Amino acid sequence: MRRITWLLLVLLAMVASGCDVETMTEATREPASRTTPGPTPATSGSVERAEVVRVVDGDTLIVEIDGREERLRYIGVDTPESVQPNTPVECFGREASAENARLVEGREVELERDVSNRDRYDRLLRYVYVVEEGERIFVNEALVAGGFAHSSSFPPDVKHQDRFRAAQREARDEGRGLWGECAP
């Protein structure tokens, strides 16, 4: 009963923040990146630098910040699973992990906070940027635009959600990545 009540509250919050039905469906299906009630406050918009130690999968990294290693989960995106124990690799999971590695592995990245600092698994929640050939790339958005990730909204961390939804619509319409390779 508590879970149903909690899910209803999440759905109401999502509707109130302007989320569409597609995003709400994804949010109720994927609890792993949902923030806990009463998220750890963070300074919205603050930027920090980190070194990527390794890529875990398409939407999770191990980064080094100020000499300590942290597990980091991208905000606003969800990639197919590729490393979850006792679970088969999902369609386009390996490709999403490979693209994430291509973009950030072994590189310095900039991390931007939204409202929540950590999720219920104690992972840092961040938007990630990398400079490639003089261009600043918004990694979260690049993964969605390339069809390697779905837009996935978990209020209150919705600062860039409109950008992610637009990138997803375009990727889906053009059949990029998972949109062209995986059955609906």
KAUR-V583096 format. One record per residue. RES is the residue in one small letter. PHI is phi as a letter, one per 30 degrees, with the letter a starting at -180 (* if undefined). PSI is psi in whole degrees, 0 to 359 (NA if undefined). OMEGA is omega in radians with two decimals (999 if undefined). Layout:
RES,PHI,PSI,OMEGA
RES,PHI,PSI,OMEGA
This chain:
m,*,319,3.14
r,d,321,-3.14
r,d,317,3.13
i,d,315,3.11
t,d,316,-3.14
w,d,316,3.12
l,d,319,3.10
l,d,319,3.10
l,d,319,3.10
v,d,314,3.14
l,d,318,3.10
l,d,319,3.11
a,d,321,-3.13
m,d,317,3.11
v,d,317,3.14
a,d,330,-3.13
s,d,3,3.06
g,j,16,3.12
c,d,146,3.10
d,d,169,-3.08
v,d,320,-3.13
e,e,315,-3.13
t,d,320,3.13
m,d,322,3.12
t,d,315,3.13
e,d,321,-3.10
a,d,322,-3.12
t,d,339,-3.13
r,d,334,-3.00
e,b,86,-3.09
p,d,348,-2.99
a,e,326,-3.09
s,c,7,3.11
r,d,138,3.12
t,d,156,3.11
t,d,155,3.05
p,e,140,-3.10
g,i,63,-3.08
p,d,154,3.06
t,d,120,-3.10
p,d,146,3.07
a,b,159,3.09
t,d,111,-3.10
s,d,131,3.06
g,i,356,3.14
s,d,148,-3.09
v,b,137,3.06
e,b,160,3.13
r,c,148,3.12
a,a,159,3.01
e,c,134,3.09
v,d,117,3.14
v,d,314,3.07
r,a,158,3.07
v,c,126,3.13
v,d,311,3.10
d,a,203,-3.05
g,d,337,-3.09
d,b,16,-3.12
t,b,138,-3.12
l,b,162,2.85
i,c,123,-3.13
v,b,157,3.04
e,c,124,3.11
i,b,122,3.12
d,h,43,3.06
g,i,1,3.11
r,b,146,3.12
e,d,140,-3.13
e,b,143,3.00
r,d,131,-3.06
l,b,136,3.09
r,c,129,3.10
y,d,140,3.07
i,d,140,2.94
g,i,1,-3.13
v,b,156,3.10
d,b,124,3.13
t,c,158,3.08
p,e,144,-3.11
e,d,142,3.09
s,b,348,-3.09
v,b,8,-3.10
q,d,124,-3.10
p,e,144,3.10
n,h,24,3.13
t,b,135,3.10
p,d,154,3.08
v,d,130,-3.13
e,d,158,3.12
c,e,125,3.11
f,i,11,3.11
g,d,315,3.13
r,d,320,3.14
e,d,321,3.11
a,d,317,3.10
s,d,318,-3.14
a,d,319,3.13
e,d,318,3.09
n,d,315,3.11
a,d,317,3.13
r,e,321,-3.09
l,d,320,-2.93
v,b,343,-3.00
e,e,128,3.10
g,i,11,-3.05
r,c,162,2.99
e,d,137,3.13
v,b,159,3.00
e,c,138,-3.11
l,c,133,3.12
e,c,130,3.09
r,d,158,2.94
d,c,233,-3.12
v,d,310,-3.10
s,d,146,3.09
n,c,320,-3.09
r,b,158,3.05
d,c,184,-3.07
r,d,348,3.08
y,c,11,3.12
d,i,21,3.06
r,d,142,2.99
l,d,142,3.05
l,c,120,-3.06
r,b,155,2.85
y,c,141,-3.02
v,b,136,3.11
y,b,146,3.08
v,b,147,3.08
v,c,124,3.14
e,b,119,-3.13
e,h,45,3.09
g,i,359,-3.13
e,c,133,3.10
r,d,117,-3.08
i,c,129,3.06
f,d,99,-2.97
v,d,315,-3.13
n,e,311,-3.12
e,d,321,-3.14
a,d,322,3.12
l,d,319,3.11
v,d,314,-3.10
a,d,328,3.13
g,d,357,-3.12
g,i,22,3.11
f,c,348,-3.08
a,b,157,2.99
h,c,149,2.92
s,d,136,-3.07
s,b,113,-3.01
s,c,129,3.08
f,b,89,3.12
p,e,144,0.27
p,c,7,-3.06
d,d,81,-3.03
v,b,19,-3.06
k,e,318,-3.08
h,c,16,-3.01
q,d,324,3.11
d,d,320,3.09
r,d,316,-3.13
f,d,319,3.13
r,d,318,3.13
a,d,317,3.12
a,d,321,3.14
q,d,317,3.11
r,e,315,-3.13
e,d,316,3.13
a,d,318,3.14
r,d,314,-3.14
d,d,327,-3.12
e,c,1,3.10
g,i,32,-3.13
r,d,144,2.98
g,h,232,-3.08
l,d,334,-3.14
w,d,334,3.12
g,c,341,-3.04
e,c,334,-3.01
c,c,139,3.10
a,d,143,-3.12
p,d,NA,999
